[in-house]
Amino acid sequence: MKQNEQKSMTGGNHVLSEDNVPTKRIEPSRIEVLPSFTLAGISTVTTNEAEQSQDGKIGKLFEKFHSQNIGKELGAHIQEDGHYSCYFNYEQGDAGLYEVMVSVLIKEELQLQNLDMIKAFTVPAAKYAVFVTERGPIIEMIQRTWADIWQWSQQPGNNRAFTGDFEYYSKDINPEDGQAEIYISIK
């Protein structure tokens, strides 16, 4: 057993924090290998630092996606109900700029000439660590799970690939009591 890890009475792994208080160690729900697929939606470029300040752009991007009914605009091209928030074009892993796109899964590459603000991105085939959020207010659950993922990614052997990570939200998700999945590309 690693020096900083201990087994609890219930069998779960815990990590001792700096003040020697046991905290739950998050692990992915499962590992999946997925083929490439194409998403279409609206995007912006941001950093984790900006998202933790008043300059965050992701919340505004979700608001725009839903208020302008972007999914309906792409309706004929949608392959599956639900929507995605995809993170890609990482400059320096999780330390630098990256692009985020709120999107839907589409059948094939779009002809974008009639869809001014719509962008397409093909998520490359990859192996993913899949994390399922707890059920609750979805924004809070996503933020909490990402904090856990950042902690998880610092553990030896957990190597992120930064080729395209995404959150998946089912079509009938309840924003006040929902649950989503976060897919982290791994090496």
BALOBA-1460 file (C-alpha; in Angstrom, 3 decimals):
// residues 187
<rec num="1" residu="m" x="0.000" y="0.000" z="0.000"/>
<rec num="2" residu="k" x="1.280" y="3.462" z="-0.904"/>
<rec num="3" residu="q" x="2.444" y="5.663" z="1.917"/>
<rec num="4" residu="n" x="-0.315" y="8.272" z="1.444"/>
<rec num="5" residu="e" x="-3.095" y="5.770" z="0.887"/>
<rec num="6" residu="q" x="-5.093" y="3.806" z="3.408"/>
<rec num="7" residu="k" x="-7.979" y="1.359" z="3.188"/>
<rec num="8" residu="s" x="-11.169" y="2.383" z="4.950"/>
<rec num="9" residu="m" x="-13.385" y="-0.038" z="6.807"/>
<rec num="10" residu="t" x="-15.751" y="0.003" z="3.823"/>
<rec num="11" residu="g" x="-12.988" y="-0.930" z="1.385"/>
<rec num="12" residu="g" x="-12.705" y="2.402" z="-0.455"/>
<rec num="13" residu="n" x="-9.429" y="4.162" z="-1.109"/>
<rec num="14" residu="h" x="-8.697" y="7.341" z="0.801"/>
<rec num="15" residu="v" x="-5.836" y="9.787" z="0.491"/>
<rec num="16" residu="l" x="-4.492" y="11.658" z="3.490"/>
<rec num="17" residu="s" x="-4.648" y="15.405" z="2.922"/>
<rec num="18" residu="e" x="-1.818" y="17.686" z="4.022"/>
<rec num="19" residu="d" x="-3.401" y="17.975" z="7.462"/>
<rec num="20" residu="n" x="-3.704" y="14.147" z="7.688"/>
<rec num="21" residu="v" x="-7.488" y="14.123" z="7.232"/>
<rec num="22" residu="p" x="-8.645" y="11.228" z="5.045"/>
<rec num="23" residu="t" x="-10.370" y="12.352" z="1.847"/>
<rec num="24" residu="k" x="-12.072" y="10.104" z="-0.694"/>
<rec num="25" residu="r" x="-9.902" y="9.243" z="-3.687"/>
<rec num="26" residu="i" x="-11.879" y="9.442" z="-6.914"/>
<rec num="27" residu="e" x="-11.515" y="6.777" z="-9.564"/>
<rec num="28" residu="p" x="-13.230" y="6.565" z="-12.954"/>
<rec num="29" residu="s" x="-16.474" y="4.595" z="-13.145"/>
<rec num="30" residu="r" x="-15.111" y="2.786" z="-16.182"/>
<rec num="31" residu="i" x="-12.583" y="2.920" z="-19.023"/>
<rec num="32" residu="e" x="-13.947" y="3.059" z="-22.588"/>
<rec num="33" residu="v" x="-12.371" y="3.069" z="-26.029"/>
<rec num="34" residu="l" x="-14.431" y="5.119" z="-28.485"/>
<rec num="35" residu="p" x="-14.123" y="5.631" z="-32.236"/>
<rec num="36" residu="s" x="-13.919" y="9.182" z="-33.577"/>
<rec num="37" residu="f" x="-17.158" y="11.162" z="-33.789"/>
<rec num="38" residu="t" x="-18.151" y="14.648" z="-34.882"/>
<rec num="39" residu="l" x="-19.748" y="17.359" z="-32.780"/>
<rec num="40" residu="a" x="-21.207" y="20.668" z="-33.969"/>
<rec num="41" residu="g" x="-22.031" y="23.708" z="-31.883"/>
<rec num="42" residu="i" x="-20.643" y="26.996" z="-30.647"/>
<rec num="43" residu="s" x="-17.243" y="27.485" z="-29.051"/>
<rec num="44" residu="t" x="-14.934" y="29.844" z="-27.220"/>
<rec num="45" residu="v" x="-11.315" y="29.840" z="-26.047"/>
<rec num="46" residu="t" x="-10.590" y="30.084" z="-22.312"/>
<rec num="47" residu="t" x="-8.284" y="28.929" z="-19.499"/>
<rec num="48" residu="n" x="-8.919" y="27.200" z="-16.197"/>
<rec num="49" residu="e" x="-7.641" y="30.338" z="-14.468"/>
<rec num="50" residu="a" x="-10.249" y="32.495" z="-16.257"/>
<rec num="51" residu="e" x="-13.003" y="29.997" z="-15.447"/>
<rec num="52" residu="q" x="-12.241" y="30.300" z="-11.731"/>
<rec num="53" residu="s" x="-12.672" y="34.083" z="-11.887"/>
<rec num="54" residu="q" x="-15.340" y="36.549" z="-13.006"/>
<rec num="55" residu="d" x="-13.965" y="36.219" z="-16.557"/>
<rec num="56" residu="g" x="-15.343" y="32.714" z="-17.077"/>
<rec num="57" residu="k" x="-16.836" y="32.032" z="-20.506"/>
<rec num="58" residu="i" x="-18.219" y="28.495" z="-20.239"/>
<rec num="59" residu="g" x="-21.420" y="29.411" z="-18.379"/>
<rec num="60" residu="k" x="-22.185" y="32.146" z="-20.942"/>
<rec num="61" residu="l" x="-21.540" y="29.663" z="-23.764"/>
<rec num="62" residu="f" x="-24.119" y="27.231" z="-22.306"/>
<rec num="63" residu="e" x="-26.617" y="30.107" z="-21.907"/>
<rec num="64" residu="k" x="-26.137" y="31.139" z="-25.543"/>
<rec num="65" residu="f" x="-26.450" y="27.527" z="-26.776"/>
<rec num="66" residu="h" x="-29.783" y="27.083" z="-24.987"/>
<rec num="67" residu="s" x="-31.245" y="30.600" z="-25.417"/>
<rec num="68" residu="q" x="-30.530" y="30.601" z="-29.177"/>
<rec num="69" residu="n" x="-31.712" y="26.985" z="-29.468"/>
<rec num="70" residu="i" x="-28.579" y="25.918" z="-31.360"/>
<rec num="71" residu="g" x="-29.550" y="22.241" z="-31.093"/>
<rec num="72" residu="k" x="-32.800" y="22.909" z="-32.972"/>
<rec num="73" residu="e" x="-30.852" y="24.747" z="-35.685"/>
<rec num="74" residu="l" x="-28.822" y="21.558" z="-36.197"/>
<rec num="75" residu="g" x="-31.863" y="19.265" z="-35.858"/>
<rec num="76" residu="a" x="-31.686" y="17.537" z="-39.239"/>
<rec num="77" residu="h" x="-28.020" y="16.663" z="-38.683"/>
<rec num="78" residu="i" x="-28.259" y="15.326" z="-35.109"/>
<rec num="79" residu="q" x="-27.330" y="11.666" z="-34.676"/>
<rec num="80" residu="e" x="-28.302" y="11.293" z="-31.010"/>
<rec num="81" residu="d" x="-30.358" y="13.290" z="-28.510"/>
<rec num="82" residu="g" x="-28.520" y="15.016" z="-25.689"/>
<rec num="83" residu="h" x="-25.680" y="17.496" z="-25.810"/>
<rec num="84" residu="y" x="-21.958" y="17.693" z="-25.201"/>
<rec num="85" residu="s" x="-19.453" y="20.119" z="-23.812"/>
<rec num="86" residu="c" x="-16.154" y="19.286" z="-25.498"/>
<rec num="87" residu="y" x="-12.687" y="20.534" z="-24.498"/>
<rec num="88" residu="f" x="-9.966" y="20.445" z="-27.189"/>
<rec num="89" residu="n" x="-7.094" y="22.333" z="-28.831"/>
<rec num="90" residu="y" x="-5.246" y="22.356" z="-25.516"/>
<rec num="91" residu="e" x="-2.183" y="24.611" z="-25.670"/>
<rec num="92" residu="q" x="-0.431" y="23.357" z="-22.511"/>
<rec num="93" residu="g" x="-2.592" y="20.607" z="-21.061"/>
<rec num="94" residu="d" x="-4.787" y="22.007" z="-18.301"/>
<rec num="95" residu="a" x="-2.386" y="24.944" z="-17.670"/>
<rec num="96" residu="g" x="-2.984" y="27.005" z="-20.816"/>
<rec num="97" residu="l" x="-5.569" y="28.023" z="-23.361"/>
<rec num="98" residu="y" x="-8.086" y="25.491" z="-24.640"/>
<rec num="99" residu="e" x="-11.237" y="25.598" z="-26.713"/>
<rec num="100" residu="v" x="-14.607" y="24.536" z="-25.359"/>
<rec num="101" residu="m" x="-17.641" y="23.800" z="-27.510"/>
<rec num="102" residu="v" x="-21.237" y="23.231" z="-26.407"/>
<rec num="103" residu="s" x="-22.566" y="20.938" z="-29.069"/>
<rec num="104" residu="v" x="-24.585" y="18.021" z="-30.355"/>
<rec num="105" residu="l" x="-23.448" y="14.759" z="-31.951"/>
<rec num="106" residu="i" x="-23.970" y="14.947" z="-35.708"/>
<rec num="107" residu="k" x="-24.221" y="12.280" z="-38.387"/>
<rec num="108" residu="e" x="-21.492" y="13.634" z="-40.635"/>
<rec num="109" residu="e" x="-19.438" y="16.716" z="-41.381"/>
<rec num="110" residu="l" x="-21.723" y="19.685" z="-41.999"/>
<rec num="111" residu="q" x="-21.754" y="22.170" z="-44.802"/>
<rec num="112" residu="l" x="-21.396" y="25.219" z="-42.566"/>
<rec num="113" residu="q" x="-22.012" y="28.011" z="-45.096"/>
<rec num="114" residu="n" x="-25.618" y="28.587" z="-43.896"/>
<rec num="115" residu="l" x="-24.798" y="28.177" z="-40.211"/>
<rec num="116" residu="d" x="-22.710" y="31.257" z="-39.389"/>
<rec num="117" residu="m" x="-21.606" y="30.667" z="-35.796"/>
<rec num="118" residu="i" x="-21.630" y="26.852" z="-35.897"/>
<rec num="119" residu="k" x="-18.327" y="25.009" z="-35.695"/>
<rec num="120" residu="a" x="-17.641" y="21.284" z="-36.136"/>
<rec num="121" residu="f" x="-14.958" y="19.279" z="-34.351"/>
<rec num="122" residu="t" x="-14.129" y="15.612" z="-34.844"/>
<rec num="123" residu="v" x="-13.202" y="14.073" z="-31.514"/>
<rec num="124" residu="p" x="-10.394" y="11.598" z="-32.294"/>
<rec num="125" residu="a" x="-10.656" y="7.927" z="-31.445"/>
<rec num="126" residu="a" x="-9.284" y="7.484" z="-27.932"/>
<rec num="127" residu="k" x="-9.306" y="5.636" z="-24.642"/>
<rec num="128" residu="y" x="-11.302" y="7.441" z="-21.944"/>
<rec num="129" residu="a" x="-11.549" y="7.419" z="-18.181"/>
<rec num="130" residu="v" x="-15.273" y="8.003" z="-17.571"/>
<rec num="131" residu="f" x="-16.411" y="9.823" z="-14.437"/>
<rec num="132" residu="v" x="-20.101" y="9.951" z="-13.493"/>
<rec num="133" residu="t" x="-21.177" y="12.949" z="-11.431"/>
<rec num="134" residu="e" x="-23.239" y="12.643" z="-8.297"/>
<rec num="135" residu="r" x="-26.915" y="13.496" z="-8.719"/>
<rec num="136" residu="g" x="-27.804" y="17.085" z="-7.810"/>
<rec num="137" residu="p" x="-27.717" y="20.623" z="-9.211"/>
<rec num="138" residu="i" x="-25.870" y="19.863" z="-12.430"/>
<rec num="139" residu="i" x="-23.582" y="22.915" z="-12.535"/>
<rec num="140" residu="e" x="-22.384" y="22.212" z="-8.996"/>
<rec num="141" residu="m" x="-21.983" y="18.470" z="-9.670"/>
<rec num="142" residu="i" x="-19.935" y="19.114" z="-12.847"/>
<rec num="143" residu="q" x="-17.664" y="21.603" z="-11.054"/>
<rec num="144" residu="r" x="-17.167" y="19.216" z="-8.132"/>
<rec num="145" residu="t" x="-16.350" y="16.286" z="-10.423"/>
<rec num="146" residu="w" x="-13.853" y="18.373" z="-12.430"/>
<rec num="147" residu="a" x="-12.105" y="19.318" z="-9.169"/>
<rec num="148" residu="d" x="-11.892" y="15.592" z="-8.371"/>
<rec num="149" residu="i" x="-10.604" y="14.849" z="-11.890"/>
<rec num="150" residu="w" x="-7.814" y="17.417" z="-11.506"/>
<rec num="151" residu="q" x="-6.836" y="15.690" z="-8.244"/>
<rec num="152" residu="w" x="-7.069" y="12.267" z="-9.939"/>
<rec num="153" residu="s" x="-4.876" y="13.431" z="-12.832"/>
<rec num="154" residu="q" x="-2.061" y="14.303" z="-10.386"/>
<rec num="155" residu="q" x="-1.857" y="10.691" z="-9.184"/>
<rec num="156" residu="p" x="0.963" y="8.556" z="-10.658"/>
<rec num="157" residu="g" x="-0.189" y="6.473" z="-13.627"/>
<rec num="158" residu="n" x="-3.136" y="8.717" z="-14.536"/>
<rec num="159" residu="n" x="-1.900" y="10.306" z="-17.764"/>
<rec num="160" residu="r" x="-4.296" y="12.566" z="-19.630"/>
<rec num="161" residu="a" x="-3.884" y="12.714" z="-23.420"/>
<rec num="162" residu="f" x="-5.581" y="16.131" z="-23.945"/>
<rec num="163" residu="t" x="-6.870" y="15.086" z="-27.388"/>
<rec num="164" residu="g" x="-10.502" y="15.911" z="-26.625"/>
<rec num="165" residu="d" x="-12.353" y="15.581" z="-23.327"/>
<rec num="166" residu="f" x="-16.107" y="15.942" z="-23.072"/>
<rec num="167" residu="e" x="-19.141" y="16.038" z="-20.831"/>
<rec num="168" residu="y" x="-22.288" y="14.236" z="-21.972"/>
<rec num="169" residu="y" x="-25.747" y="15.432" z="-20.894"/>
<rec num="170" residu="s" x="-28.779" y="13.281" z="-21.731"/>
<rec num="171" residu="k" x="-31.708" y="14.945" z="-23.516"/>
<rec num="172" residu="d" x="-33.946" y="14.804" z="-20.438"/>
<rec num="173" residu="i" x="-31.408" y="16.016" z="-17.857"/>
<rec num="174" residu="n" x="-32.895" y="17.913" z="-14.925"/>
<rec num="175" residu="p" x="-30.695" y="20.965" z="-14.222"/>
<rec num="176" residu="e" x="-31.758" y="20.967" z="-10.557"/>
<rec num="177" residu="d" x="-31.287" y="17.237" z="-9.948"/>
<rec num="178" residu="g" x="-29.225" y="15.842" z="-12.795"/>
<rec num="179" residu="q" x="-26.316" y="13.573" z="-13.473"/>
<rec num="180" residu="a" x="-23.789" y="13.695" z="-16.318"/>
<rec num="181" residu="e" x="-20.702" y="11.828" z="-17.506"/>
<rec num="182" residu="i" x="-17.254" y="13.320" z="-18.059"/>
<rec num="183" residu="y" x="-14.925" y="11.527" z="-20.504"/>
<rec num="184" residu="i" x="-11.200" y="12.207" z="-20.040"/>
<rec num="185" residu="s" x="-8.893" y="11.073" z="-22.859"/>
<rec num="186" residu="i" x="-5.995" y="9.045" z="-21.458"/>
<rec num="187" residu="k" x="-2.730" y="7.634" z="-22.771"/>
